[in-house]
Amino acid sequence: MAAPTGNTLLDALEDRERDELLAGSRTRPIDIGSVLHHPGDTIVSVFFPLSGTLSLIAEPDPDHPVEAATIGREGVANAFAALGSREAVQRLIGQIEGEMIEVPIDLFVKLAREPDRLSDVVHGFTEALISQVASNAACNAIHHVNKRCARWLLQSHDRVNSDTFGLKQEFLAIMLGVSRPTVSLAAESLKKSRCITYNRGVISVLDREALEAAACPCYEAIRTDYVRLVPLRFN
């Protein structure tokens, strides 16, 4: 059995299939705020985070970007390319620093179209990602920002290897689709309840159970959909 990469989808593949996929890959950092593509760009790569997170940003207008979905070590960015589209419809940025594996799009599509594990997990993850996008849209419309902030921090905590991670206030505002002063108030509420500390762009999760209690039900719904839709089988 090959050593695990740290990405859940890659590590669910047969060794042969993973080796083929990784043969044309390279590892590169996830830098906070780095733009991997803009809407309308041609997709040339897919990205499997090993640590840290990527964010798909919807831009209904230039002044109000909002996160559509977060992708971490449980997934792959640009998986929809396996369905035929090579044009980006959202901005993809580095959100929390870490590492990712970049695979050329032609190799990814070729292997994802073969009747093997990669095809299964890519299609399952794509469906789970659509579910996440839909849940985020509904959550932003009906749930209080404090609950949404707790939900988003839980999702990030799931995807990093530490209770402490860097997150700029301006990015958190984009993730939640609110102003920076509103983010400050939401983070302060969670600090007062001793769920987190937040100082100079660094968040520490102090009480995971309390943070879960503070979050809206969308957090558990998104997790449940992922488990239901992504057929993970390990060697």
C-alpha angles and dihedrals in degrees: 000000000000119000112266117260096208094247111109096214095048092046091053092061127096111262092247094052094044091049091053091050095046094046090080097036138100133201117234137168126264103230119198110255096005112144114225094182143346128222109284095026118129112253109239101163145023121221128218109193115218094183134354122031144268125214132213108215123202115205111199086169133356094258099049113051114172131188114251097184145346120228122196139152090314093068154014132255118233094019088145088074088078087067092059108269118121098174122092115232097185139035114263116206141171107257109172118018119253140102136295140183115238117208123188111251096234092056092045094050093046093053095038091057093057116095097253141102094289091060091050096049094042093053092044092048092047089055091047090050091052088051090051092050091050092047092049092052092050092043092053090051101050114017128082115257092241091059092044090050091053091048092051093048090051091052090051093046089054091056103047131069097233143053087234125062139157120254125163117223091234090058093048088053090055092047091054098035094235139109123276093249089055090051089052091054093048093048091047090054091053090046092053090052088052094240094123146356118227121188131156095343096314121115125196121190106221102171116024094183092051091049090052090050090052094050128091119251090258090084094063092039092056092047092048092050091051093052091046097046106036112074101213115182121167131210 
